[in-house]
Amino acid sequence: MINRTHRSRSLVLSCCLGLSTLLLSGISVAETVTIPLGQQGKAWNIESPKTGMRKDQVEAKYGSPLDKKGPVGTPPIYTWDYEQFTVYFEGDYVIHSVAKIPQKN
């Protein structure tokens, strides 16, 4: 009789310990913050060319790019790289600009 009681208590104790461990492990919470690609520059206070600007307007406002690539494909796509962002052109017009992630010092 003592063996059964001892086993029952051990089983109950094991279940309680397992349940408390499970409950305590679920307490930690993580939050994921996502920034839509088109709004990343705003989050880092980076001003970049707007959709529809012409190449000559971009160069007048932001200076010469570090690198120019293209044309690639049809319609022709050009890529201009600046220190803080990359600009994509379709022909002579901006179709998108993407902020580069600032480097931590």
C-alpha distance (Angstrom), angle and dihedral (degrees) to the residues before:
residue distance angle dihedral
M1 . . .
I2 3.78 . .
N3 3.81 90.5 .
R4 3.82 92.8 55.6
T5 3.80 93.0 47.6
H6 3.79 91.0 47.6
R7 3.82 91.1 48.7
S8 3.81 92.0 47.9
R9 3.80 91.6 50.5
S10 3.80 91.0 47.3
L11 3.79 91.3 50.1
V12 3.82 92.5 48.4
L13 3.80 91.2 46.6
S14 3.83 91.7 49.1
C15 3.79 91.4 49.4
C16 3.82 91.8 49.2
L17 3.79 92.2 49.1
G18 3.80 91.7 47.7
L19 3.80 92.2 48.2
S20 3.80 93.7 47.8
T21 3.81 90.8 49.3
L22 3.79 90.3 50.3
L23 3.80 92.5 48.8
L24 3.80 94.0 46.5
S25 3.79 93.0 48.5
G26 3.82 89.7 56.6
I27 3.81 92.6 58.9
S28 3.79 96.9 82.8
V29 3.79 112.0 92.0
A30 3.79 129.2 -165.7
E31 3.77 126.5 -161.3
T32 3.78 123.3 -153.1
V33 3.77 117.1 -154.3
T34 3.78 115.6 -161.0
I35 3.77 125.4 -170.2
P36 3.80 116.2 -162.2
L37 3.79 111.1 -116.9
G38 3.79 93.6 -115.7
Q39 3.81 91.8 54.3
Q40 3.80 99.7 46.8
G41 3.79 94.3 98.0
K42 3.80 89.8 54.4
A43 3.80 90.3 55.1
W44 3.81 90.0 55.0
N45 3.83 95.4 36.6
I46 3.79 92.5 -115.3
E47 3.78 116.5 152.7
S48 3.78 111.9 -148.8
P49 3.83 136.4 172.3
K50 3.79 117.1 -71.9
T51 3.79 126.3 -126.9
G52 3.81 111.2 -87.0
M53 3.81 97.7 29.2
R54 3.80 114.9 133.5
K55 3.81 122.8 -122.5
D56 3.81 92.2 -110.3
Q57 3.84 90.5 52.2
V58 3.81 91.5 50.0
E59 3.79 92.3 49.5
A60 3.83 92.2 46.1
K61 3.82 92.2 51.1
Y62 3.82 102.0 36.2
G63 3.79 103.3 23.8
S64 3.78 128.7 -127.3
P65 3.81 115.2 -26.0
L66 3.79 121.7 -117.6
D67 3.81 89.5 -123.2
K68 3.81 137.6 7.8
K69 3.81 122.8 -156.8
G70 3.79 132.4 -178.5
P71 2.87 168.1 -26.5
V72 3.79 96.5 -133.3
G73 3.81 124.8 170.2
T74 3.77 133.3 -21.5
P75 2.97 117.9 -34.3
P76 3.82 90.1 33.8
I77 3.82 113.2 -106.9
Y78 3.80 119.8 -160.9
T79 3.80 127.1 -169.0
W80 3.79 124.5 -154.4
D81 3.79 119.0 -170.4
Y82 3.78 121.5 -151.6
E83 3.79 127.2 176.1
Q84 3.83 94.6 -100.3
F85 3.81 103.0 25.9
T86 3.80 147.1 12.7
V87 3.80 121.3 -127.6
Y88 3.81 124.2 -151.9
F89 3.79 119.8 -156.5
E90 3.76 131.4 -168.1
G91 3.77 101.8 -153.7
D92 3.81 104.6 -43.5
Y93 3.82 98.4 -21.8
V94 3.82 133.0 86.3
I95 3.79 111.6 -114.4
H96 3.82 96.4 172.5
S97 3.78 143.8 -9.5
V98 3.80 124.2 -157.0
A99 3.80 125.4 -158.9
K100 3.78 117.5 -130.9
I101 3.78 116.6 -130.0
P102 3.81 109.0 -102.2
Q103 3.79 113.0 -113.6
K104 3.81 115.7 -117.9
N105 3.79 115.4 -130.7
